[in-house]
Amino acid sequence: EANILGIEQGPDVVVVTVEDKKGDAAGRISLFFNKENMSLTQWIITDAQGLDTRIQVSDLEQNKRVSAELFEFSKDVGFHRE
């Protein structure tokens, strides 16, 4: 659950900014969508200190099968990629 802080539109992008509705997690996230097909292109997480971390998606291959052999389960660590 999240509070929507804002929705902005540019010529090629839609940006949705949200924060935790319960207030358990300080900070917010801004999600950037390609306006043409509404695919997620990047996001920015702003932490409680006001510092930003940007993640940008590029050369994404959609609907591609991934072999389960690429992942190994460990009870100590969880899932990780080899």
Biopython code that builds the backbone (N, CA, C, O; Angstrom):
import numpy as np
from Bio.PDB.StructureBuilder import StructureBuilder

atoms = [
    (1, "GLU", "N", (0.838, -1.177, 0.000)),
    (1, "GLU", "CA", (0.000, 0.000, 0.000)),
    (1, "GLU", "C", (0.880, 1.236, 0.000)),
    (1, "GLU", "O", (1.917, 1.275, 0.662)),
    (2, "ALA", "N", (0.458, 2.242, -0.746)),
    (2, "ALA", "CA", (1.278, 3.435, -0.883)),
    (2, "ALA", "C", (0.405, 4.672, -1.032)),
    (2, "ALA", "O", (-0.724, 4.602, -1.518)),
    (3, "ASN", "N", (0.948, 5.796, -0.608)),
    (3, "ASN", "CA", (0.341, 7.096, -0.877)),
    (3, "ASN", "C", (0.962, 7.629, -2.153)),
    (3, "ASN", "O", (2.186, 7.671, -2.280)),
    (4, "ILE", "N", (0.137, 8.033, -3.088)),
    (4, "ILE", "CA", (0.633, 8.647, -4.312)),
    (4, "ILE", "C", (0.920, 10.107, -4.017)),
    (4, "ILE", "O", (0.024, 10.870, -3.658)),
    (5, "LEU", "N", (2.187, 10.489, -4.172)),
    (5, "LEU", "CA", (2.602, 11.862, -3.909)),
    (5, "LEU", "C", (2.473, 12.735, -5.145)),
    (5, "LEU", "O", (2.289, 13.947, -5.040)),
    (6, "GLY", "N", (2.568, 12.117, -6.318)),
    (6, "GLY", "CA", (2.460, 12.905, -7.536)),
    (6, "GLY", "C", (2.510, 12.052, -8.779)),
    (6, "GLY", "O", (3.085, 10.964, -8.786)),
    (7, "ILE", "N", (1.893, 12.565, -9.839)),
    (7, "ILE", "CA", (1.951, 11.963, -11.165)),
    (7, "ILE", "C", (2.282, 13.092, -12.123)),
    (7, "ILE", "O", (1.560, 14.086, -12.201)),
    (8, "GLU", "N", (3.375, 12.933, -12.850)),
    (8, "GLU", "CA", (3.819, 13.964, -13.794)),
    (8, "GLU", "C", (3.954, 13.344, -15.171)),
    (8, "GLU", "O", (4.274, 12.163, -15.306)),
    (9, "GLN", "N", (3.702, 14.164, -16.207)),
    (9, "GLN", "CA", (3.834, 13.699, -17.580)),
    (9, "GLN", "C", (4.726, 14.640, -18.365)),
    (9, "GLN", "O", (4.629, 15.861, -18.251)),
    (10, "GLY", "N", (5.586, 14.050, -19.156)),
    (10, "GLY", "CA", (6.395, 14.791, -20.112)),
    (10, "GLY", "C", (6.038, 14.288, -21.489)),
    (10, "GLY", "O", (5.114, 13.486, -21.626)),
    (11, "PRO", "N", (6.735, 14.730, -22.506)),
    (11, "PRO", "CA", (6.422, 14.290, -23.864)),
    (11, "PRO", "C", (6.556, 12.774, -24.050)),
    (11, "PRO", "O", (5.782, 12.171, -24.793)),
    (12, "ASP", "N", (7.530, 12.163, -23.380)),
    (12, "ASP", "CA", (7.793, 10.735, -23.573)),
    (12, "ASP", "C", (7.720, 9.908, -22.300)),
    (12, "ASP", "O", (7.945, 8.698, -22.340)),
    (13, "VAL", "N", (7.411, 10.536, -21.170)),
    (13, "VAL", "CA", (7.518, 9.832, -19.893)),
    (13, "VAL", "C", (6.357, 10.174, -18.958)),
    (13, "VAL", "O", (5.811, 11.277, -18.991)),
    (14, "VAL", "N", (5.998, 9.194, -18.124)),
    (14, "VAL", "CA", (5.057, 9.393, -17.019)),
    (14, "VAL", "C", (5.813, 9.009, -15.750)),
    (14, "VAL", "O", (6.410, 7.935, -15.683)),
    (15, "VAL", "N", (5.790, 9.880, -14.747)),
    (15, "VAL", "CA", (6.500, 9.627, -13.489)),
    (15, "VAL", "C", (5.475, 9.565, -12.358)),
    (15, "VAL", "O", (4.691, 10.493, -12.160)),
    (16, "VAL", "N", (5.497, 8.455, -11.623)),
    (16, "VAL", "CA", (4.614, 8.265, -10.470)),
    (16, "VAL", "C", (5.500, 8.201, -9.235)),
    (16, "VAL", "O", (6.409, 7.374, -9.160)),
    (17, "THR", "N", (5.234, 9.076, -8.264)),
    (17, "THR", "CA", (6.008, 9.098, -7.022)),
    (17, "THR", "C", (5.109, 8.659, -5.878)),
    (17, "THR", "O", (4.007, 9.179, -5.701)),
    (18, "VAL", "N", (5.596, 7.690, -5.099)),
    (18, "VAL", "CA", (4.811, 7.130, -3.993)),
    (18, "VAL", "C", (5.681, 6.990, -2.755)),
    (18, "VAL", "O", (6.910, 6.987, -2.828)),
    (19, "GLU", "N", (5.001, 6.872, -1.601)),
    (19, "GLU", "CA", (5.676, 6.567, -0.339)),
    (19, "GLU", "C", (4.848, 5.548, 0.413)),
    (19, "GLU", "O", (3.663, 5.373, 0.128)),
    (20, "ASP", "N", (5.458, 4.883, 1.363)),
    (20, "ASP", "CA", (4.798, 3.868, 2.179)),
    (20, "ASP", "C", (3.622, 4.472, 2.918)),
    (20, "ASP", "O", (3.772, 5.472, 3.619)),
    (21, "LYS", "N", (2.450, 3.870, 2.763)),
    (21, "LYS", "CA", (1.228, 4.392, 3.385)),
    (21, "LYS", "C", (1.272, 4.299, 4.915)),
    (21, "LYS", "O", (0.754, 5.175, 5.607)),
    (22, "LYS", "N", (1.884, 3.249, 5.431)),
    (22, "LYS", "CA", (1.930, 3.041, 6.878)),
    (22, "LYS", "C", (3.033, 3.850, 7.547)),
    (22, "LYS", "O", (3.015, 4.040, 8.763)),
    (23, "GLY", "N", (3.987, 4.324, 6.763)),
    (23, "GLY", "CA", (5.088, 5.083, 7.340)),
    (23, "GLY", "C", (6.180, 4.220, 7.924)),
    (23, "GLY", "O", (7.068, 4.724, 8.611)),
    (24, "ASP", "N", (6.127, 2.898, 7.657)),
    (24, "ASP", "CA", (7.150, 1.984, 8.177)),
    (24, "ASP", "C", (8.511, 2.210, 7.517)),
    (24, "ASP", "O", (9.555, 2.034, 8.144)),
    (25, "ALA", "N", (8.482, 2.601, 6.247)),
    (25, "ALA", "CA", (9.725, 2.816, 5.499)),
    (25, "ALA", "C", (9.840, 4.291, 5.147)),
    (25, "ALA", "O", (9.012, 4.822, 4.407)),
    (26, "ALA", "N", (10.853, 4.946, 5.671)),
    (26, "ALA", "CA", (11.054, 6.358, 5.370)),
    (26, "ALA", "C", (11.571, 6.489, 3.945)),
    (26, "ALA", "O", (12.319, 5.634, 3.470)),
    (27, "GLY", "N", (11.180, 7.540, 3.276)),
    (27, "GLY", "CA", (11.633, 7.779, 1.912)),
    (27, "GLY", "C", (10.507, 7.599, 0.914)),
    (27, "GLY", "O", (9.341, 7.445, 1.277)),
    (28, "ARG", "N", (10.894, 7.623, -0.369)),
    (28, "ARG", "CA", (9.897, 7.507, -1.431)),
    (28, "ARG", "C", (10.563, 6.911, -2.666)),
    (28, "ARG", "O", (11.786, 6.801, -2.748)),
    (29, "ILE", "N", (9.720, 6.531, -3.620)),
    (29, "ILE", "CA", (10.218, 5.995, -4.885)),
    (29, "ILE", "C", (9.477, 6.689, -6.021)),
    (29, "ILE", "O", (8.264, 6.894, -5.962)),
    (30, "SER", "N", (10.232, 7.044, -7.056)),
    (30, "SER", "CA", (9.653, 7.618, -8.272)),
    (30, "SER", "C", (9.866, 6.613, -9.395)),
    (30, "SER", "O", (10.995, 6.213, -9.678)),
    (31, "LEU", "N", (8.770, 6.207, -10.033)),
    (31, "LEU", "CA", (8.800, 5.221, -11.106)),
    (31, "LEU", "C", (8.611, 5.939, -12.435)),
    (31, "LEU", "O", (7.667, 6.712, -12.595)),
    (32, "PHE", "N", (9.509, 5.684, -13.394)),
    (32, "PHE", "CA", (9.478, 6.335, -14.698)),
    (32, "PHE", "C", (9.003, 5.325, -15.742)),
    (32, "PHE", "O", (9.591, 4.255, -15.897)),
    (33, "PHE", "N", (7.932, 5.679, -16.457)),
    (33, "PHE", "CA", (7.362, 4.807, -17.472)),
    (33, "PHE", "C", (7.461, 5.454, -18.843)),
    (33, "PHE", "O", (7.252, 6.659, -18.984)),
    (34, "ASN", "N", (7.780, 4.648, -19.859)),
    (34, "ASN", "CA", (7.747, 5.095, -21.236)),
    (34, "ASN", "C", (6.282, 5.367, -21.583)),
    (34, "ASN", "O", (5.444, 4.474, -21.448)),
    (35, "LYS", "N", (5.966, 6.562, -22.018)),
    (35, "LYS", "CA", (4.580, 6.957, -22.255)),
    (35, "LYS", "C", (3.936, 6.151, -23.393)),
    (35, "LYS", "O", (2.728, 5.917, -23.383)),
    (36, "GLU", "N", (4.745, 5.731, -24.368)),
    (36, "GLU", "CA", (4.207, 5.009, -25.525)),
    (36, "GLU", "C", (3.633, 3.652, -25.148)),
    (36, "GLU", "O", (2.535, 3.304, -25.583)),
    (37, "ASN", "N", (4.364, 2.878, -24.338)),
    (37, "ASN", "CA", (3.900, 1.518, -24.008)),
    (37, "ASN", "C", (3.812, 1.256, -22.503)),
    (37, "ASN", "O", (3.539, 0.130, -22.089)),
    (38, "MET", "N", (4.039, 2.277, -21.687)),
    (38, "MET", "CA", (3.976, 2.204, -20.223)),
    (38, "MET", "C", (4.933, 1.170, -19.632)),
    (38, "MET", "O", (4.649, 0.590, -18.584)),
    (39, "SER", "N", (6.062, 0.937, -20.297)),
    (39, "SER", "CA", (7.082, 0.048, -19.737)),
    (39, "SER", "C", (7.937, 0.838, -18.743)),
    (39, "SER", "O", (8.224, 2.017, -18.949)),
    (40, "LEU", "N", (8.331, 0.173, -17.680)),
    (40, "LEU", "CA", (9.158, 0.792, -16.647)),
    (40, "LEU", "C", (10.570, 0.973, -17.192)),
    (40, "LEU", "O", (11.193, 0.006, -17.628)),
    (41, "THR", "N", (11.079, 2.202, -17.171)),
    (41, "THR", "CA", (12.404, 2.479, -17.727)),
    (41, "THR", "C", (13.440, 2.791, -16.647)),
    (41, "THR", "O", (14.631, 2.556, -16.851)),
    (42, "GLN", "N", (13.005, 3.312, -15.513)),
    (42, "GLN", "CA", (13.919, 3.591, -14.413)),
    (42, "GLN", "C", (13.122, 3.909, -13.156)),
    (42, "GLN", "O", (11.915, 4.143, -13.207)),
    (43, "TRP", "N", (13.828, 3.914, -12.024)),
    (43, "TRP", "CA", (13.221, 4.363, -10.778)),
    (43, "TRP", "C", (14.279, 5.029, -9.930)),
    (43, "TRP", "O", (15.470, 4.735, -10.034)),
    (44, "ILE", "N", (13.813, 5.934, -9.088)),
    (44, "ILE", "CA", (14.701, 6.630, -8.161)),
    (44, "ILE", "C", (14.147, 6.431, -6.759)),
    (44, "ILE", "O", (12.989, 6.744, -6.483)),
    (45, "ILE", "N", (14.984, 5.909, -5.886)),
    (45, "ILE", "CA", (14.613, 5.736, -4.482)),
    (45, "ILE", "C", (15.278, 6.857, -3.701)),
    (45, "ILE", "O", (16.491, 7.048, -3.783)),
    (46, "THR", "N", (14.476, 7.596, -2.943)),
    (46, "THR", "CA", (14.999, 8.656, -2.086)),
    (46, "THR", "C", (14.874, 8.175, -0.646)),
    (46, "THR", "O", (13.769, 7.916, -0.168)),
    (47, "ASP", "N", (16.006, 8.055, 0.044)),
    (47, "ASP", "CA", (15.998, 7.515, 1.402)),
    (47, "ASP", "C", (15.651, 8.588, 2.434)),
    (47, "ASP", "O", (15.404, 9.744, 2.089)),
    (48, "ALA", "N", (15.637, 8.190, 3.683)),
    (48, "ALA", "CA", (15.245, 9.090, 4.779)),
    (48, "ALA", "C", (16.168, 10.304, 4.900)),
    (48, "ALA", "O", (15.751, 11.345, 5.407)),
    (49, "GLN", "N", (17.417, 10.184, 4.441)),
    (49, "GLN", "CA", (18.357, 11.301, 4.497)),
    (49, "GLN", "C", (18.261, 12.208, 3.270)),
    (49, "GLN", "O", (18.971, 13.210, 3.174)),
    (50, "GLY", "N", (17.369, 11.847, 2.324)),
    (50, "GLY", "CA", (17.206, 12.651, 1.116)),
    (50, "GLY", "C", (18.177, 12.288, 0.002)),
    (50, "GLY", "O", (18.267, 13.003, -0.995)),
    (51, "LEU", "N", (18.905, 11.183, 0.160)),
    (51, "LEU", "CA", (19.845, 10.739, -0.864)),
    (51, "LEU", "C", (19.132, 9.883, -1.901)),
    (51, "LEU", "O", (18.275, 9.069, -1.557)),
    (52, "ASP", "N", (19.486, 10.066, -3.170)),
    (52, "ASP", "CA", (18.840, 9.354, -4.265)),
    (52, "ASP", "C", (19.694, 8.209, -4.775)),
    (52, "ASP", "O", (20.918, 8.319, -4.858)),
    (53, "THR", "N", (19.030, 7.100, -5.118)),
    (53, "THR", "CA", (19.643, 5.987, -5.827)),
    (53, "THR", "C", (18.821, 5.771, -7.081)),
    (53, "THR", "O", (17.617, 5.524, -7.008)),
    (54, "ARG", "N", (19.484, 5.867, -8.257)),
    (54, "ARG", "CA", (18.792, 5.727, -9.543)),
    (54, "ARG", "C", (19.142, 4.379, -10.165)),
    (54, "ARG", "O", (20.309, 3.996, -10.241)),
    (55, "ILE", "N", (18.106, 3.671, -10.607)),
    (55, "ILE", "CA", (18.258, 2.416, -11.332)),
    (55, "ILE", "C", (17.641, 2.633, -12.708)),
    (55, "ILE", "O", (16.476, 3.013, -12.823)),
    (56, "GLN", "N", (18.434, 2.386, -13.753)),
    (56, "GLN", "CA", (17.948, 2.592, -15.116)),
    (56, "GLN", "C", (17.964, 1.255, -15.857)),
    (56, "GLN", "O", (18.941, 0.509, -15.791)),
    (57, "VAL", "N", (16.870, 0.963, -16.561)),
    (57, "VAL", "CA", (16.726, -0.274, -17.310)),
    (57, "VAL", "C", (17.039, 0.020, -18.772)),
    (57, "VAL", "O", (16.502, 0.966, -19.348)),
    (58, "SER", "N", (17.921, -0.802, -19.381)),
    (58, "SER", "CA", (18.216, -0.630, -20.798)),
    (58, "SER", "C", (18.434, -1.994, -21.440)),
    (58, "SER", "O", (18.804, -2.957, -20.767)),
    (59, "ASP", "N", (18.206, -2.066, -22.720)),
    (59, "ASP", "CA", (18.380, -3.304, -23.493)),
    (59, "ASP", "C", (17.664, -4.485, -22.845)),
    (59, "ASP", "O", (18.194, -5.595, -22.802)),
    (60, "LEU", "N", (16.472, -4.240, -22.348)),
    (60, "LEU", "CA", (15.687, -5.269, -21.680)),
    (60, "LEU", "C", (15.092, -6.227, -22.701)),
    (60, "LEU", "O", (14.481, -5.798, -23.680)),
    (61, "GLU", "N", (15.269, -7.514, -22.473)),
    (61, "GLU", "CA", (14.658, -8.537, -23.313)),
    (61, "GLU", "C", (13.447, -9.076, -22.573)),
    (61, "GLU", "O", (13.569, -9.638, -21.485)),
    (62, "GLN", "N", (12.283, -8.899, -23.172)),
    (62, "GLN", "CA", (11.046, -9.331, -22.524)),
    (62, "GLN", "C", (10.609, -10.699, -23.039)),
    (62, "GLN", "O", (10.916, -11.098, -24.162)),
    (63, "ASN", "N", (9.881, -11.398, -22.174)),
    (63, "ASN", "CA", (9.297, -12.705, -22.513)),
    (63, "ASN", "C", (10.342, -13.723, -22.947)),
    (63, "ASN", "O", (10.088, -14.541, -23.831)),
    (64, "LYS", "N", (11.501, -13.676, -22.332)),
    (64, "LYS", "CA", (12.577, -14.614, -22.629)),
    (64, "LYS", "C", (12.667, -15.620, -21.483)),
    (64, "LYS", "O", (12.651, -15.244, -20.311)),
    (65, "ARG", "N", (12.762, -16.892, -21.836)),
    (65, "ARG", "CA", (12.874, -17.941, -20.819)),
    (65, "ARG", "C", (14.254, -17.903, -20.177)),
    (65, "ARG", "O", (15.264, -17.701, -20.852)),
    (66, "VAL", "N", (14.281, -18.098, -18.873)),
    (66, "VAL", "CA", (15.530, -18.149, -18.120)),
    (66, "VAL", "C", (15.631, -19.538, -17.506)),
    (66, "VAL", "O", (14.702, -20.010, -16.851)),
    (67, "SER", "N", (16.745, -20.170, -17.720)),
    (67, "SER", "CA", (16.947, -21.511, -17.199)),
    (67, "SER", "C", (17.013, -21.488, -15.671)),
    (67, "SER", "O", (17.688, -20.644, -15.082)),
    (68, "ALA", "N", (16.315, -22.412, -15.047)),
    (68, "ALA", "CA", (16.347, -22.534, -13.585)),
    (68, "ALA", "C", (17.743, -22.900, -13.097)),
    (68, "ALA", "O", (18.068, -22.681, -11.930)),
    (69, "GLU", "N", (18.569, -23.454, -13.976)),
    (69, "GLU", "CA", (19.928, -23.841, -13.609)),
    (69, "GLU", "C", (20.820, -22.632, -13.323)),
    (69, "GLU", "O", (21.909, -22.792, -12.772)),
    (70, "LEU", "N", (20.381, -21.437, -13.684)),
    (70, "LEU", "CA", (21.156, -20.233, -13.399)),
    (70, "LEU", "C", (21.086, -19.845, -11.924)),
    (70, "LEU", "O", (21.869, -19.016, -11.460)),
    (71, "PHE", "N", (20.152, -20.440, -11.190)),
    (71, "PHE", "CA", (19.914, -20.063, -9.796)),
    (71, "PHE", "C", (20.114, -21.258, -8.882)),
    (71, "PHE", "O", (19.823, -22.399, -9.244)),
    (72, "GLU", "N", (20.613, -20.972, -7.695)),
    (72, "GLU", "CA", (20.830, -22.009, -6.701)),
    (72, "GLU", "C", (20.220, -21.540, -5.390)),
    (72, "GLU", "O", (20.403, -20.388, -4.998)),
    (73, "PHE", "N", (19.495, -22.422, -4.709)),
    (73, "PHE", "CA", (18.877, -22.056, -3.446)),
    (73, "PHE", "C", (19.769, -22.460, -2.287)),
    (73, "PHE", "O", (20.268, -23.585, -2.238)),
    (74, "SER", "N", (19.967, -21.545, -1.362)),
    (74, "SER", "CA", (20.738, -21.823, -0.158)),
    (74, "SER", "C", (19.876, -21.422, 1.039)),
    (74, "SER", "O", (19.346, -20.312, 1.067)),
    (75, "LYS", "N", (19.728, -22.300, 2.020)),
    (75, "LYS", "CA", (18.941, -21.981, 3.202)),
    (75, "LYS", "C", (19.546, -20.835, 3.994)),
    (75, "LYS", "O", (18.832, -20.124, 4.701)),
    (76, "ASP", "N", (20.862, -20.647, 3.880)),
    (76, "ASP", "CA", (21.537, -19.590, 4.607)),
    (76, "ASP", "C", (21.374, -18.235, 3.944)),
    (76, "ASP", "O", (21.213, -17.217, 4.618)),
    (77, "VAL", "N", (21.418, -18.229, 2.607)),
    (77, "VAL", "CA", (21.449, -16.966, 1.884)),
    (77, "VAL", "C", (20.153, -16.694, 1.123)),
    (77, "VAL", "O", (19.779, -15.535, 0.945)),
    (78, "GLY", "N", (19.470, -17.732, 0.676)),
    (78, "GLY", "CA", (18.299, -17.564, -0.185)),
    (78, "GLY", "C", (18.710, -17.823, -1.620)),
    (78, "GLY", "O", (19.618, -18.612, -1.878)),
    (79, "PHE", "N", (18.046, -17.164, -2.551)),
    (79, "PHE", "CA", (18.375, -17.361, -3.949)),
    (79, "PHE", "C", (19.534, -16.463, -4.345)),
    (79, "PHE", "O", (19.619, -15.318, -3.902)),
    (80, "HIS", "N", (20.415, -16.976, -5.169)),
    (80, "HIS", "CA", (21.479, -16.154, -5.739)),
    (80, "HIS", "C", (21.863, -16.704, -7.103)),
    (80, "HIS", "O", (21.647, -17.878, -7.400)),
    (81, "ARG", "N", (22.426, -15.850, -7.911)),
    (81, "ARG", "CA", (22.826, -16.226, -9.262)),
    (81, "ARG", "C", (24.248, -16.746, -9.238)),
    (81, "ARG", "O", (25.107, -16.204, -8.542)),
    (82, "GLU", "N", (24.495, -17.800, -10.000)),
    (82, "GLU", "CA", (25.858, -18.354, -10.080)),
    (82, "GLU", "C", (26.710, -17.501, -10.980)),
    (82, "GLU", "O", (27.888, -17.798, -11.177)),
]
sb = StructureBuilder()
sb.init_structure("model")
sb.init_model(0)
sb.init_chain("A")
sb.init_seg("    ")
for serial, (resi, resn, name, xyz) in enumerate(atoms, 1):
    if name == "N":
        sb.init_residue(resn, " ", resi, " ")
    sb.init_atom(name, np.array(xyz, "f"), 0.0, 1.0, " ", f" {name:<3s}", serial, name[0])
structure = sb.get_structure()
